Amino acid sequence: MEPRVHPFFEPKTCSWQYVVACPERKEAAIIDPVLDYDPGGFIITTESADELIECALKNGYTVTMLLETHVHGDHLSAAYYIQQTLWSRGQPHAQICIGENVRVVQSHFAQKYQIPRQEIDNAFDHLFQPDEVFNIGDVTSTALHLPGHTPDHGGYKIGHNIFTGDSMFNPDVGSGRCDFPGGNAQELFRSMKRLLAFPPEMRLYTGHDYPPSDEYTARDPLPYVTVGEQEKKNKHI
């Protein structure tokens, strides 16, 4: 069974967020939700996250999982806010999930910023093992380990769609950075090659898009292209 995918673009950080649902059982996951942040006023708001919540409620979805591809350096996660808001509205306690290598990232930043151990231990409800299989309703899904951008980076194969996070961007953008703590260019290249080994018709949904703005190449933000398009056109391969 194929999921229904609702993409949402957050323009300040150029982030793509996704509500992905089983059309039969109406169970849904939300991928990489964003809190809005005004660095000038040091103000956090929830407009983007509220759009995701509204989408889920309007379509009658029960959100069972909040899936992070990695610990983000360019935005704040809205996973906990969405979890608590939906729970207050009568939905079950959605699990906040990420790959198990997040422990490497947590250890680095806990030492750097003196984060208490209890806060780290309670940050996520479930840590995926590499290639762990799970379900969103009747849709079979797999947590892919895609390191390189960060050591904890992963993606999610949901039906015939892969949510790549920052491991691969649209062809005219290329790939994510690998200069974060624990990042590795060789691992990122291997992760990109792994994605390109999937069938050419599969869709690769990206975590960000930075469309060119000049008059000759300007385009709207794109949530996905196919594996075949990436293989032919991605400028970093």
N, C-alpha and C positions, 0 to 999 in steps of 0.2 A: 504494500500500500504506500502511496506517495502522500507526503504531508502538504498542507496548505501553508504557504510562506507569506508573511506580511512584513515587508521591509520598511524601516523608518530611518531617515537620515538626520543626524544631528550636525548642523552646519558649523558650529563654533570649533569643534574638534574634528570635523569631517568624519564622524563615526557612523557606521552602519550598525543598527540594532535590528533584531529579528524576533517576531512572534511566530513560532513554528508549531502547527497543530495537526493532530490526527483528525481527519474530517468525519470519521465514524464515531469515535468515542469522545470527541471534543476535549481530549487532554492536550495540553500545550506546554511548550518550553519557551523561555525567553532567553535570547543569547546576547551577551555583552550589553546590558542596559546601562545608560549613562545618566548621571546627575549633572544638571546645569550648574556651571560655576563661573562667576564674574570675578576675574582676578583683580580688577581695579577696585571693586568694593568689598572683596573677600566674602561674597554672598553665594550661598548654595541654594538653588531652587529645584523644583521637580517637574517642570513642564514636560520635558522629554519622557520621563518615566511615567507620568500620568497619561500620556498618549498610549503607551504600551498597555497600561492597566485598562484604559477605556476600550482598546481594541479587544482585549481578552474578554471583558465583561459584555461588550456589545455582541460578540459572536458566540457567547455562551460557553466559552472555554473554561476549563479548570486547569489552572497553571500548577503543574506538579514539579517542575524543575526550573532553576535559574542557572544557566550554563555560562561560565566564564571561560574564554579561550586562554587567558593568561592574566597576570597582574599587570594592570595598565599603568603606563607612565604619563599618559597625556589626558586622562580624564578620571573622574571618580565613579566607581561602580554604584549603580542604583539597586543592586540585587537585594540588599537587606531592606531598603525602603519598600520595594515592591513586595517582598515576602511578607512584611508586617502589615502593609496596607491591605493586601488581598486576604490575609488571615483575619483582619479586623472586619472584613466584609463577608465572612462566612466561608471562605475557601480553606482547603487544607493547608498545612504548613509546607510550602514548596521547599524542596531541597536546593541549597546553594552548592553548586558543584564546580570542580576544577580538576586538572590533572595532578597526580600525586607528587610530581616534581616541584610543586609549589613550595614544598618544604625547604628546598634550596634557596628560593627567593626570600621566603619568610626568615630564614636564618640570617641571611645577609642584612636585611633591613631591620630586623629585631636588634641586632648588634649595633648597627649604625645609629638608630633612633631610639634605642633603649625601650623597645616595645615589650610589655609584660608577656610572659609565657602564656598566661591564661587567655589573653586576647588573641594570640596566635592559634592556640588549640581550638578555640571556638569560632574561628573565622568562617569555616566551611562545614557543611553538613556531610559531604561525601567527596572523597578524593578518588578519581578514576585511575585505574591501572592502564598502562598502554594497551590500546585496542580492546578495551572492555566493552562488551555489548550491553545495551540497555534498550528500553522501549519507551516511546512516547505514544501512549495508547496502543494501537496496533502497528505502529510504524517502527520497524527495526532500525536501531541506530548504533553507532560505534564511536567511542572516544579515541581519536587519533593522536598519537604523540608526534608533534611537529616542532622539535626544538630548533634553536638558532637565533630567532629574534630575542627570545629569552629562554632560559633552561626549562621553564615550566610550560612552555607554549604548547597548545594542543588545538585540534580542530574537531568538528563533529560531522560525521557522515550520517545523514538522516534521509532514509530512502535513497534516491539517486541525486542527492544534493550534498555538497560538502561546504561547511562554514569554516573558512580558512583562518579567521582572525587576521593577524598581521604577518602571517608567513608568506602570503602572496596577495598582491594588490592587482588592480586591473592592468592590462598589458602596457599601457602608456605610462604607468607609474612604476611598475616593476615589483619590488618586494619591500618588506619592512626593514628597519634598521637592525643592526646586530652589535651595536656599541653599548647596550645596556649591560649591567653586571651579569656575567655568565653568558652573554651572547656569543655566538660563534658563527662566522661566515660559512665555514664548511658544512656545519650542521644545517644551517638555513638552506644552503644549496641542495643538500640531500633531501630535506623536507619538501622543497619545491619539486624536485624530481619525483618524489613519491606521489605527490598530488598529480603530476602529469602522467603517471602510469595508470590512472583510472581511465575508463572509457571516454572517448572524445566528446560524447554528447552530454556527459554529466556537467552539472552547473557548479561552479566555484563561487560561492558568496563571500565577498571580502569584508574585512573588518573596518576598513577606511577607504575613502576615495578622495583624491585630490585632483579634480578635473582641471585641465589647462584652461586658461582664461583668455588667451590671445584670439584674435578674430579668425584665425585660420584653423585652429584645432579645438576651439572651445566646445564643450559638451556638457550635458547635465550629469550629475552623479549617477553611476551605474552600480546596482547592488551585486550583479554577477556577470560573468561571461562563462563560456563553456571551456572544458579542458582543452578541446581542439583549438579554440581561439587563443588560449594562453600559450599553448605549445608553439603556435605559428608566430605570435606577435609580442610576447612578453619581452621587454627590452633588457631584462637582467638575466636572461637565459642564453 
